[in-house]
Structure formats: structure tokens, C-alpha cells
Amino acid sequence: MERIEKKLKNQMKASNNVDYPDFDQMWSSIQQDELKVAGGEPVVLRPRKRKRFALVAGLSVALMATPVYAALNYDWSSMLSHREGIQSALEKGLGQTIEQSVTKEGVTLTVHTAFIDENRTVLLYSLKPETPQDVNDVDFEVIGLKDSKGNFIEGNYWGKWNGEIGEFQGYFETDWVGKGQTTDVEFIMENMRLINNKKQSISYNPNDSTTQVFPIQKDGLGSVTLQSFEQAEGKVLLKSAVTLTDPELENRWINFEAINSADKSVKKAESSSFVDMGANMSQIFKSNTLREEGTKFQLSYDHILETKESTWSINMNLSKKQLENGSFKQVLDIPMDNVPGGTKIHEMKVTPTQVRLKITQEDYYTLPFREYQLDVGGTLLNGYFMGKGQEELRFEVVGLDAASLANQPITLVAKHRIDSFYGDENDKPIHLTDISEKHQTTTSSIAGYPVSWTYYLKDNNLYVETLSSDPTFDGVDRTYYLDGKEQILGEPESYDESNKSMDVYEKFDKKELDIYIYSYGINKPNEELRIPLKSGK
């Protein structure tokens, strides 16, 4: 009880707006063998061992009637690390308690808390298998909502396995919002898969620069091919490609790992390696760490323990009441200076969990900045750009109440500009000669920046690496050559934290080639744009 009591005290300190139970009245109810929960019928307690367990049972039922229940019994912080507005609302007791469950095929789905406002609908849920011993992940073929008319509503979702309690915790988020103050929905999951992680040792030799192939032939894995590419400053690019015998694994995590003598993963030399989810990966290591005595190599991959072919569904009535205070919308139509395409900030929509800025453009251009913040009277909210036809800047509300946004001055701050350009201003190709397995280098100038080109054949593929000594040049994003009038694009193999990149042209058999620049970038890390959106009151 001490641990639970401590958590309860901490939660009460952090959550100032939560309606807590009347404990005096609760105790009186318990003495009368029943507990009255706000908005519901009395809960009759079993007479067996009544004195010993009455208070604990009463507390549990009462807490289930408040949004604090989920926060007490689950730690959602790591789950909501990129949804801080939801985490903040949860800590303030603003979520709508659902606490509804359904069990099928030995797995219990519980929807704990819902958040619905004018920007989005978010559900916090958990999945608990009856026998969780070997499980460390769960996924499903279908997840979403159905509205009152039976229309399916898609969304984003993410989750992770909590080994301490043997449950999968997740959230489902959709931009769909019910039209009225309340709305009936059905939360649906179909065809659930219980997953664990397996490892397969690989006898890779880091001192052998030739291509190495290792057959596996189990768990849907065919073979793994490893290629190494020496880099500057004592680094090596290690490319792994896995063939699959089971198409089910195409969208699953497969990771090639180097393990040191302390049985820990070898740290990568650079964080910005190129990853193709499912079968291919390019990672950059320090050469000497791979060659250290005792270093082992392995594949780590998802393995499906069991598939539950069923449907889990929970009907709910969602309400905007918890999150309606402080919500407002304002049309702005403010131009974004020096951003092409006639770009404007059209509208600002504020809720207690999130601020959204709707972007409109006459011609489509990707926003050139990499960092976005909202300055709300001195409090900074971090944000991100959402494209794919939505074109919005989204900011999680943390550290202030939504009501204060109506009275505080608000300024958009955009930082670290990277401009993308297509083609070369001179439209001149780089001529590669005597193409062979020997590494050869030529130089050119792109927009006044020096660029070196290193090219060579390996396993009948042509590799083209580009690098500039000027950090203002952000790198060649992609290259191509012409086959008649057809553009043959190179496939990006990897990139690193500098402006170095690599394209590959498979099954290449020419001795000479004119190669063109498809796109490149110019880096301006210190450039900042500030746009006042609203004055304070």
C-alpha cells in the first residue's frame, strides 16, 4: 500500500484540476457495504473478507471513475514522448475515462482514456495476453474507428511492450473529430499477432572487404548479404540486405547488429544511417570497433509467435466536454516571407492539447525549415511539419493552459533553413571515365560549391559517392543518367551527418557515363524566421 499511496500523493500534487472522490463519504458507503460512484449505481461489496479488503476495493473502484486511474496504473510518458500535449492533459485530469474491456482469443483489449477536441481524437489502450511470458510486441492487421454510420476511420498508432506488467500499451490518433459535443464510435482491432524477438548469429569477418553471404533458411529469412565500404576518418559503411522466404516479414523489423565483448551493441559512428524497414540497412561504424577482439555479429528480428484471427471492438460515447475550455480558431492569412509558392499561414486552431497552423500555397513547395517553435509569451512549444496533403505545423501544448494562448502574444519561430534545388544551374553532366572496381575521383562545382565525385564498381553495381568540403553545401540528394530520353535515377544507399551521400546503379556494364544532378541542397543552419501571429491582451 505504501507504494500506491506515494503514487497517489504525487499524482494529486501534479494534477490540480482532477475531481477526486469524497473519501469521507466513501468510507461511510463502505461501512454500509456499498460504494456510490458518481454517475453510476451503488457497487455492492462481497461479504467474504470484507473488513480486510473493503477499503482497497473501494479505492480501486473510485479511482476508476477518474482520469487519474490510467496515470496511476500505467506510465504513459515514454509512449507519449512525441505527444506531450496528451501527456500534459492526462496529468491535469482532462482525459475522458473509458475503462472498457473486451476479451477474445485469450487477449484483453482495454480502452483506458480518450481525448477528443477540435484538432484530433486520441485513445490510450492496452492489450493483455493470458500468457505473456514470451511476448515482447503486438501488432494487428486492422486498427481504427467506426462512426455511427459505420464509416471506417483510419489513424496513426504506436505502442510498446511493458515487460514489467506483461502488457502492450499504445495510443491511436486520428484527425477525425465528431461534429457534435458527443459522438458514438466503435474502436476496432482485427487479426492480432503476438511477437517476440529472435537473434541469429552471423559469422561475418570485418577484415574481409569482399561481399559475404550467409544462408539462414528459417523463420521466413532466406539469407543475409553484407558489404563493407571504407569511409574517411577510419569509418566503414556496412550494408546488410536480407532475402525473405516469407512475404509477411517485408514490413517487420530486421536489424543487423555488432555486439562487443561486454554483450552490448556497438555504438554507431553516426546516427544518420539509411534504413529501409524490413530487409535492408546501411550503418556507419568506426572500423576499429568492428575489428576488436570478441566482437560478434547477429541479426535481430521479429518472430510471430501466434496469430489471433478475430475482431476486438468496444463501443464508446466520446465527449468534447473535458477539452472544450480554451479552444478557439482564428483566420490569419499571413504570408511566410522568402518561402516560395505563395505560402501563407491561413489559420490557427488551438485546443488544450495542440496548436495547429494550416498552411496554404499557390504552388506546392516543401517548407525549407527543419525546426519550428511557437513562442507563447516566452514559453516555447516545439512543433513539426505535417505534409502529405495536410500541410500543417503542429505544436504540442506543454507548460501552459490553452486559455492563456487566447491572451498571450504568439510568434512562429522557424530555424535552420535548407533550400532544395532541382538540376544543376549549368545543366552540365559529370563525365565518368574508365569505370572499374578501382576507386576514382573527379571534381565539379555546384552553385559555386566544390564537390568531389568518387565512383567504382562492386558486384557489378556502380557506386557514386559525393562530398563537399564546404559544410554550407547540404549534399547531392540524388543523381541520374540518360538512357535515350529516359532518366535512370540512382538509388540512395546512405547518407551521414556531413554532406556525403551515395547512389547505386545496379547491374551496370558501361565504361563511361555522363551523370546528372537530380537535386541538391544548400544548408543555412543559422537562418531564422520569426512571424508574429497574434498580439497579447
C-alpha positions as CSV (number, residue, x, y, z in Angstrom):
1,M,0.0,0.0,0.0
2,E,2.9,2.4,0.7
3,R,4.0,2.5,-3.0
4,I,0.4,3.1,-4.2
5,E,-0.2,5.8,-1.6
6,K,3.0,7.5,-2.6
7,K,2.0,7.5,-6.3
8,L,-1.4,8.8,-5.3
9,K,0.1,11.7,-3.4
10,N,2.5,12.6,-6.2
11,Q,-0.4,12.5,-8.7
12,M,-2.6,14.7,-6.6
13,K,0.3,17.3,-6.4
14,A,0.7,17.2,-10.2
15,S,-3.0,17.2,-11.2
16,N,-4.7,20.3,-9.9
17,N,-7.9,20.0,-11.9
18,V,-8.9,16.4,-11.1
19,D,-12.2,15.8,-9.3
20,Y,-11.2,13.4,-6.5
21,P,-13.6,11.2,-4.6
22,D,-15.1,12.3,-1.3
23,F,-13.2,9.9,0.9
24,D,-15.3,10.6,4.0
25,Q,-18.4,9.8,2.1
26,M,-16.7,6.8,0.5
27,W,-15.8,5.4,3.9
28,S,-19.4,5.8,5.1
29,S,-20.6,4.0,2.0
30,I,-18.1,1.2,2.5
31,Q,-19.4,0.7,6.1
32,Q,-22.8,0.3,4.6
33,D,-21.5,-2.5,2.3
34,E,-21.8,-0.4,-0.9
35,L,-19.8,2.3,-2.7
36,K,-21.6,5.0,-4.7
37,V,-19.7,6.2,-7.8
38,A,-20.6,9.5,-9.4
39,G,-22.9,8.9,-12.3
40,G,-23.4,5.2,-11.6
41,E,-25.2,2.7,-9.4
42,P,-24.0,1.6,-6.0
43,V,-21.3,-1.1,-6.1
44,V,-22.2,-3.9,-3.6
45,L,-19.1,-5.4,-1.9
46,R,-18.8,-9.1,-1.4
47,P,-19.1,-10.1,2.3
48,R,-16.1,-12.5,2.1
49,K,-13.1,-10.9,3.9
50,R,-14.9,-7.6,3.9
51,K,-13.0,-5.9,6.6
52,R,-9.6,-6.6,5.2
53,F,-10.3,-5.7,1.6
54,A,-13.2,-3.2,1.7
55,L,-11.0,-0.1,1.7
56,V,-8.7,-1.3,-1.0
57,A,-11.6,-2.4,-3.2
58,G,-13.4,0.9,-2.6
59,L,-10.4,2.9,-3.6
60,S,-9.9,0.9,-6.8
61,V,-13.5,1.4,-7.9
62,A,-13.5,5.1,-7.0
63,L,-10.2,5.7,-8.9
64,M,-11.6,4.0,-11.9
65,A,-14.2,6.8,-12.1
66,T,-11.4,9.5,-12.6
67,P,-8.9,10.1,-15.4
68,V,-6.2,9.6,-12.8
69,Y,-6.8,5.9,-12.8
70,A,-4.8,5.3,-16.0
71,A,-2.0,7.5,-14.9
72,L,-1.7,5.7,-11.6
73,N,-1.6,2.2,-13.1
74,Y,0.3,2.9,-16.3
75,D,3.3,5.1,-17.1
76,W,2.4,6.6,-20.5
77,S,5.3,9.1,-20.5
78,S,7.6,7.1,-22.9
79,M,4.6,6.2,-25.0
80,L,3.6,9.9,-25.4
81,S,7.1,11.4,-25.7
82,H,6.1,12.9,-29.1
83,R,2.5,13.6,-28.0
84,E,3.4,15.7,-24.9
85,G,0.1,17.7,-25.2
86,I,-1.8,14.4,-24.5
87,Q,0.5,13.5,-21.6
88,S,0.1,17.0,-20.1
89,A,-3.7,16.8,-20.4
90,L,-3.6,13.4,-18.8
91,E,-1.6,14.7,-15.8
92,K,-4.2,17.5,-15.4
93,G,-7.0,15.0,-15.4
94,L,-8.5,16.3,-18.6
95,G,-9.0,13.0,-20.3
96,Q,-12.3,11.2,-20.5
97,T,-12.2,7.9,-18.6
98,I,-13.4,5.0,-20.6
99,E,-12.1,1.8,-18.9
100,Q,-13.9,-0.6,-21.1
101,S,-12.6,-4.0,-22.0
102,V,-13.2,-7.0,-24.3
103,T,-11.5,-10.4,-24.2
104,K,-11.2,-12.7,-27.2
105,E,-8.8,-15.5,-28.1
106,G,-7.1,-15.0,-24.7
107,V,-6.2,-11.3,-25.3
108,T,-7.9,-8.5,-23.4
109,L,-8.2,-5.1,-25.1
110,T,-8.9,-2.2,-22.7
111,V,-9.5,1.4,-23.8
112,H,-8.5,3.5,-20.8
113,T,-8.8,7.2,-21.6
114,A,-10.0,9.3,-24.6
115,F,-9.1,12.8,-25.7
116,I,-11.3,14.5,-28.2
117,D,-11.1,18.2,-29.2
118,E,-11.4,20.2,-32.4
119,N,-7.9,19.0,-33.6
120,R,-7.9,15.3,-33.1
121,T,-9.2,12.2,-31.3
122,V,-6.7,10.1,-29.2
123,L,-7.3,6.8,-27.4
124,L,-5.0,5.2,-24.8
125,Y,-5.3,1.5,-24.8
126,S,-3.7,-1.7,-23.6
127,L,-3.5,-5.3,-24.7
128,K,-3.0,-8.1,-22.2
129,P,-2.5,-11.7,-23.4
130,E,-3.3,-14.5,-20.9
131,T,0.2,-16.0,-21.3
132,P,2.6,-13.0,-21.9
133,Q,5.8,-14.8,-20.9
134,D,7.5,-14.9,-24.4
135,V,5.7,-11.9,-25.9
136,N,7.6,-8.6,-26.4
137,D,5.4,-6.9,-29.1
138,V,1.9,-7.0,-30.5
139,D,0.5,-5.8,-33.8
140,F,-2.6,-6.2,-35.9
141,E,-3.8,-6.1,-39.4
142,V,-6.6,-3.5,-38.8
143,I,-7.0,-0.7,-36.2
144,G,-9.4,2.2,-36.4
145,L,-12.7,3.7,-35.5
146,K,-16.2,3.3,-37.0
147,D,-18.6,6.2,-36.7
148,S,-22.3,5.9,-36.0
149,K,-23.0,5.4,-39.8
150,G,-20.4,2.5,-40.0
151,N,-17.8,4.5,-41.9
152,F,-14.2,3.4,-41.1
153,I,-11.8,6.0,-39.7
154,E,-8.1,5.5,-40.2
155,G,-5.4,7.0,-38.0
156,N,-1.9,6.8,-36.7
157,Y,-0.9,4.4,-33.9
158,W,2.1,3.5,-31.9
159,G,2.8,1.2,-28.9
160,K,5.4,-0.7,-26.9
161,W,5.5,-3.8,-24.8
162,N,5.7,-3.2,-21.0
163,G,7.6,-6.2,-19.7
164,E,7.0,-5.3,-16.0
165,I,3.3,-5.8,-16.2
166,G,3.1,-8.1,-19.3
167,E,1.0,-5.7,-21.4
168,F,1.2,-3.8,-24.6
169,Q,0.4,-0.1,-24.2
170,G,-0.5,2.1,-27.1
171,Y,-2.3,5.1,-28.5
172,F,-4.5,5.6,-31.5
173,E,-4.7,9.1,-33.0
174,T,-6.8,10.4,-35.8
175,D,-7.6,13.8,-37.3
176,W,-11.2,12.8,-37.4
177,V,-13.4,14.7,-34.9
178,G,-17.1,14.2,-34.2
179,K,-19.3,17.1,-35.2
180,G,-21.4,17.4,-32.1
181,Q,-20.4,17.7,-28.4
182,T,-20.8,13.9,-28.1
183,T,-20.4,11.2,-30.6
184,D,-20.8,7.4,-30.7
185,V,-17.9,5.4,-32.1
186,E,-16.6,1.9,-32.2
187,F,-12.9,1.1,-31.7
188,I,-11.8,-1.9,-33.7
189,M,-8.8,-4.2,-33.9
190,E,-8.6,-7.3,-36.2
191,N,-6.2,-10.2,-36.6
192,M,-3.8,-9.7,-33.8
193,R,-0.2,-11.1,-33.8
194,L,1.9,-11.8,-30.7
195,I,5.5,-11.3,-31.5
196,N,8.9,-11.9,-29.8
197,N,12.4,-11.0,-30.8
198,K,14.8,-13.7,-32.0
199,K,18.5,-13.5,-32.8
200,Q,20.6,-15.3,-35.4
201,S,24.4,-15.3,-35.1
202,I,26.3,-14.3,-38.3
203,S,30.0,-15.4,-38.8
204,Y,30.8,-12.1,-40.5
205,N,34.5,-11.3,-41.0
206,P,35.1,-7.5,-40.7
207,N,38.6,-7.9,-42.1
208,D,37.3,-9.3,-45.4
209,S,36.3,-6.5,-47.8
210,T,34.6,-8.8,-50.3
211,T,30.8,-9.4,-50.3
212,Q,29.9,-12.0,-47.8
213,V,26.7,-14.1,-48.0
214,F,25.3,-16.2,-45.1
215,P,22.4,-18.6,-45.6
216,I,19.7,-18.7,-42.8
217,Q,16.7,-20.5,-44.1
218,K,14.4,-20.3,-41.1
219,D,11.7,-18.1,-39.7
220,G,11.0,-16.6,-43.1
221,L,14.6,-15.4,-43.6
222,G,16.5,-16.7,-46.6
223,S,20.0,-15.3,-46.4
224,V,21.9,-12.1,-45.4
225,T,24.4,-10.3,-47.7
226,L,26.9,-8.0,-46.1
227,Q,29.0,-5.4,-48.0
228,S,31.6,-3.0,-46.5
229,F,32.6,0.4,-47.9
230,E,35.6,2.1,-46.4
231,Q,35.0,5.7,-45.4
232,A,37.1,8.7,-44.4
233,E,38.3,9.2,-40.8
234,G,38.6,5.4,-40.1
235,K,34.9,4.7,-40.6
236,V,33.2,1.9,-42.5
237,L,29.8,1.8,-44.1
238,L,28.3,-1.6,-43.5
239,K,25.4,-2.5,-45.8
240,S,23.2,-5.5,-44.9
241,A,20.5,-7.0,-47.2
242,V,18.2,-9.8,-46.2
243,T,16.3,-12.0,-48.6
244,L,12.9,-13.2,-47.3
245,T,11.1,-16.5,-47.9
246,D,8.0,-15.2,-46.1
247,P,6.5,-12.0,-47.6
248,E,4.9,-11.4,-44.1
249,L,8.3,-10.2,-42.9
250,E,8.6,-7.4,-45.5
251,N,7.2,-4.7,-43.1
252,R,8.8,-6.1,-40.0
253,W,11.9,-5.0,-38.1
254,I,15.1,-6.8,-39.1
255,N,18.3,-5.4,-37.7
256,F,22.0,-6.3,-38.2
257,E,23.9,-5.7,-35.0
258,A,27.5,-5.7,-33.9
259,I,27.9,-6.9,-30.3
260,N,31.1,-6.2,-28.3
261,S,32.8,-8.4,-25.7
262,A,30.6,-6.9,-23.0
263,D,27.5,-8.2,-24.9
264,K,26.4,-4.7,-25.7
265,S,25.5,-3.3,-29.1
266,V,28.5,-1.5,-30.8
267,K,27.7,2.2,-30.9
268,K,27.4,3.6,-34.5
269,A,29.8,6.3,-35.6
270,E,27.0,8.4,-37.0
271,S,23.3,8.4,-36.2
272,S,22.0,9.3,-39.7
273,S,22.4,6.0,-41.4
274,F,20.0,4.9,-44.1
275,V,17.4,2.3,-43.1
276,D,14.9,0.5,-45.3
277,M,12.4,-1.1,-42.9
278,G,12.2,-4.8,-43.3
279,A,15.2,-6.1,-45.2
280,N,17.9,-3.5,-45.9
281,M,20.1,-1.3,-43.8
282,S,23.2,0.8,-44.1
283,Q,25.1,1.7,-40.9
284,I,28.3,3.6,-40.3
285,F,30.7,2.3,-37.7
286,K,34.3,3.1,-36.6
287,S,36.4,0.4,-38.3
288,N,38.4,-0.4,-35.2
289,T,35.3,-1.2,-33.1
290,L,34.2,-3.8,-35.6
291,R,37.6,-5.4,-35.5
292,E,38.0,-5.5,-31.8
293,E,38.6,-9.0,-30.3
294,G,35.4,-10.6,-29.1
295,T,33.1,-8.7,-31.4
296,K,30.2,-10.8,-32.6
297,F,27.6,-10.2,-35.3
298,Q,23.9,-11.1,-35.4
299,L,20.5,-10.5,-36.9
300,S,17.8,-9.4,-34.5
301,Y,14.3,-9.8,-36.0
302,D,10.6,-10.0,-35.2
303,H,9.2,-13.5,-35.0
304,I,5.4,-14.1,-34.9
305,L,4.6,-16.4,-32.0
306,E,0.8,-16.7,-32.7
307,T,-1.8,-15.0,-34.9
308,K,-5.2,-14.4,-33.3
309,E,-7.8,-14.2,-36.1
310,S,-10.6,-12.4,-34.5
311,T,-12.1,-8.9,-34.0
312,W,-11.9,-6.9,-30.9
313,S,-14.4,-3.9,-30.7
314,I,-15.5,-1.5,-28.0
315,N,-18.4,0.9,-28.3
316,M,-17.9,4.3,-26.7
317,N,-19.6,7.7,-26.4
318,L,-16.9,10.3,-26.7
319,S,-17.4,13.8,-25.3
320,K,-15.5,17.1,-26.1
321,K,-16.5,18.5,-22.7
322,Q,-13.2,17.8,-21.0
323,L,-11.2,19.7,-23.6
324,E,-13.5,22.5,-24.7
325,N,-12.3,25.2,-22.4
326,G,-9.6,27.4,-24.1
327,S,-10.3,26.1,-27.6
328,F,-10.5,28.7,-30.4
329,K,-9.9,29.1,-34.1
330,Q,-8.6,32.2,-35.8
331,V,-8.1,33.0,-39.6
332,L,-4.7,34.6,-40.2
333,D,-3.7,34.6,-43.9
334,I,-0.2,35.8,-43.0
335,P,2.5,35.4,-45.8
336,M,5.7,33.4,-44.9
337,D,8.4,35.8,-46.2
338,N,11.0,34.4,-48.5
339,V,9.2,31.0,-48.7
340,P,8.3,30.2,-52.4
341,G,4.9,29.1,-53.7
342,G,2.8,31.9,-52.3
343,T,3.0,30.2,-48.9
344,K,0.7,31.6,-46.2
345,I,-0.3,30.7,-42.6
346,H,-4.0,30.5,-43.2
347,E,-5.5,29.5,-39.9
348,M,-4.6,28.8,-36.3
349,K,-6.6,26.3,-34.3
350,V,-5.9,26.0,-30.6
351,T,-7.0,23.2,-28.2
352,P,-5.8,22.3,-24.7
353,T,-3.5,19.6,-26.2
354,Q,-2.3,21.0,-29.5
355,V,-2.0,24.1,-31.7
356,R,-2.2,23.7,-35.5
357,L,-1.2,26.2,-38.1
358,K,-2.8,25.4,-41.5
359,I,-0.5,26.3,-44.5
360,T,-1.8,27.2,-47.9
361,Q,0.2,27.5,-51.1
362,E,-0.5,28.7,-54.7
363,D,2.2,26.2,-55.9
364,Y,3.4,23.3,-53.9
365,Y,6.8,23.7,-52.2
366,T,8.2,21.8,-49.1
367,L,8.7,24.2,-46.3
368,P,12.5,24.8,-46.1
369,F,13.0,24.9,-42.3
370,R,13.9,22.0,-40.1
371,E,12.9,23.3,-36.7
372,Y,9.7,25.0,-35.7
373,Q,8.6,26.6,-32.4
374,L,5.7,28.7,-31.1
375,D,6.8,31.5,-28.7
376,V,3.7,31.9,-26.5
377,G,4.5,34.9,-24.2
378,G,8.0,33.5,-23.6
379,T,7.0,29.8,-23.4
380,L,8.4,27.8,-26.3
381,L,6.3,24.9,-27.8
382,N,8.2,22.6,-30.2
383,G,6.5,21.6,-33.4
384,Y,6.8,19.7,-36.6
385,F,5.5,19.9,-40.2
386,M,2.8,17.5,-41.4
387,G,2.7,17.2,-45.2
388,K,1.0,14.6,-47.4
389,G,-1.8,16.9,-48.4
390,Q,-2.5,18.2,-44.9
391,E,0.2,21.0,-44.8
392,E,0.1,21.9,-41.2
393,L,2.5,22.9,-38.5
394,R,1.6,21.1,-35.2
395,F,2.7,22.0,-31.7
396,E,2.0,20.0,-28.6
397,V,0.8,22.2,-25.7
398,V,3.1,21.7,-22.7
399,G,3.8,24.0,-19.8
400,L,0.8,26.3,-20.2
401,D,-3.0,26.3,-20.3
402,A,-4.8,26.6,-23.6
403,A,-6.8,29.5,-22.1
404,S,-3.6,31.5,-21.8
405,L,-3.0,31.2,-25.6
406,A,-6.0,33.4,-26.1
407,N,-4.4,36.3,-24.2
408,Q,-0.7,35.8,-24.8
409,P,1.3,37.1,-27.9
410,I,2.1,34.2,-30.2
411,T,5.0,34.2,-32.7
412,L,6.1,31.4,-35.1
413,V,9.8,30.7,-35.0
414,A,11.3,28.8,-37.9
415,K,15.0,27.8,-37.7
416,H,17.7,26.0,-39.7
417,R,16.9,26.6,-43.4
418,I,17.8,24.0,-46.0
419,D,16.8,25.0,-49.6
420,S,16.4,22.3,-52.1
421,F,17.2,22.8,-55.8
422,Y,16.5,20.5,-58.8
423,G,19.1,20.1,-61.5
424,D,22.4,22.0,-61.9
425,E,22.3,25.6,-62.9
426,N,24.6,24.9,-65.8
427,D,22.8,21.6,-66.6
428,K,26.2,20.1,-67.4
429,P,26.8,16.4,-66.7
430,I,29.8,15.0,-64.8
431,H,31.7,12.7,-67.1
432,L,32.9,9.4,-65.5
433,T,35.7,7.6,-67.4
434,D,37.4,4.2,-67.1
435,I,34.7,2.9,-64.8
436,S,36.1,-0.2,-63.0
437,E,36.5,-1.6,-59.5
438,K,39.2,0.9,-58.8
439,H,38.1,4.0,-56.8
440,Q,38.4,7.1,-59.0
441,T,37.7,10.7,-58.1
442,T,36.7,13.7,-60.2
443,T,35.6,17.2,-59.1
444,S,33.0,19.7,-60.1
445,S,31.3,22.9,-58.9
446,I,27.6,23.1,-58.0
447,A,26.2,26.5,-57.3
448,G,29.7,27.7,-56.6
449,Y,30.4,24.9,-54.0
450,P,33.2,22.3,-54.6
451,V,32.0,18.7,-54.9
452,S,34.1,15.6,-55.3
453,W,32.8,12.5,-57.1
454,T,34.1,9.1,-56.2
455,Y,32.9,6.2,-58.4
456,Y,33.7,2.5,-58.7
457,L,32.2,-0.9,-59.5
458,K,31.4,-3.5,-56.8
459,D,29.5,-6.8,-57.6
460,N,28.5,-5.4,-61.0
461,N,26.9,-2.3,-59.4
462,L,28.1,1.3,-59.9
463,Y,28.5,3.3,-56.8
464,V,28.7,7.1,-57.0
465,E,29.7,9.0,-53.8
466,T,29.6,12.8,-53.5
467,L,31.1,15.0,-50.8
468,S,31.8,18.7,-50.4
469,S,34.4,20.3,-48.2
470,D,32.1,23.3,-47.7
471,P,29.5,22.5,-44.9
472,T,27.1,25.1,-46.3
473,F,26.5,22.7,-49.2
474,D,23.9,20.2,-47.9
475,G,24.8,17.4,-50.3
476,V,23.7,15.9,-53.6
477,D,20.3,14.2,-52.8
478,R,20.1,12.1,-56.0
479,T,21.7,11.6,-59.4
480,Y,20.6,10.2,-62.7
481,Y,21.8,9.4,-66.2
482,L,20.0,9.4,-69.6
483,D,19.2,6.2,-71.5
484,G,17.9,7.9,-74.7
485,K,15.4,10.4,-73.2
486,E,14.6,8.3,-70.1
487,Q,16.0,9.3,-66.8
488,I,17.6,6.4,-64.9
489,L,17.7,7.5,-61.2
490,G,20.3,6.3,-58.8
491,E,19.0,4.6,-55.6
492,P,20.2,6.4,-52.5
493,E,22.2,3.9,-50.4
494,S,23.2,6.0,-47.4
495,Y,24.0,9.4,-46.1
496,D,25.8,10.6,-43.0
497,E,25.9,13.6,-40.7
498,S,28.0,15.6,-43.1
499,N,27.0,16.2,-46.7
500,K,28.3,12.9,-48.1
501,S,25.9,10.7,-50.0
502,M,26.0,7.6,-52.1
503,D,23.8,6.4,-55.1
504,V,23.9,3.0,-56.6
505,Y,23.1,1.9,-60.2
506,E,22.6,-1.9,-60.3
507,K,23.8,-4.2,-63.0
508,F,25.9,-1.6,-64.6
509,D,28.2,-2.6,-67.6
510,K,29.4,0.7,-69.2
511,K,32.9,2.0,-69.1
512,E,31.9,5.7,-69.4
513,L,28.9,7.7,-68.2
514,D,27.6,11.2,-68.1
515,I,25.9,11.6,-64.8
516,Y,23.5,14.5,-63.9
517,I,22.4,16.1,-60.7
518,Y,18.7,15.4,-59.9
519,S,18.6,17.5,-56.7
520,Y,20.8,19.1,-54.1
521,G,20.5,21.3,-51.0
522,I,22.1,24.4,-49.5
523,N,22.4,24.4,-45.7
524,K,21.8,27.6,-43.7
525,P,21.8,26.4,-40.0
526,N,21.8,29.9,-38.5
527,E,18.9,31.4,-40.6
528,E,15.8,32.2,-38.5
529,L,12.3,33.4,-39.5
530,R,10.0,35.0,-36.9
531,I,6.4,35.6,-37.8
532,P,4.0,37.3,-35.3
533,L,0.7,35.5,-35.3
534,K,-1.3,37.2,-32.6
535,S,-0.7,40.1,-30.2
536,G,-1.4,39.7,-26.5
537,K,-4.3,41.2,-24.5
